[in-house]
Amino acid sequence: MPSAEGDLPPERLRHHQPPSCTGVDYFRPMSVTIGRRHEKRYGALFTCLTTHAVHIELAESLSSDSMILALRRFIARRGTPRVMYSDNGKFRRRKQRTDDTRGYTR
């Protein structure tokens, strides 16, 4: 029976100097207090595929410019990755349906 998950990328199986192979993803917005006002910020999660080390940067918005700035800050601290993986997520919320027979979310 074939696995329900896809094959691992080759970068996950070989030893590399961290952070030469990195994955990036955004996570849900947080409320940040700046002075007396509250603003929404997103977390950019950079994960080393070899050592599973995690680096978190705050991103101002979901725009490309904000992602590029977070990436530049990551590179300034950790070095330039050779390979980067992203889920190319649509940053808009969609309705999710659940399949009761398998328990997976579509």
C-alpha positions, 0 to 999 in steps of 0.5 A: 500500500503506497504511503499517503505522504509524498517522498522526502526531498533529497536535501532532507536525507543528506548532511549539509552545513546548516542552513544550506537547505531551508524551508519557510512558512508563515504562521497566524497573525499576532497582535503586537503593541507599538506605543499605544496601538495594536497592530497585526504581525505575521511570523515567518518560520525558517526551518533547517531541513538537516538539523531542524533548527528554527528561526522566526522573523516577524513580517509586517504583512503578507506582501512580497516586500515584507517576505523579502525583508524577513528573508534578508534579515534571516540571511544576515544572521544565518547565512545564505541558503543554497536551497529554499522550499516554500509551500507557495501558500495562498494567504487567503483563508479558504473553507476547509472540508473534512472527509469523515471516512479518512480524517484528512483535511482537504 
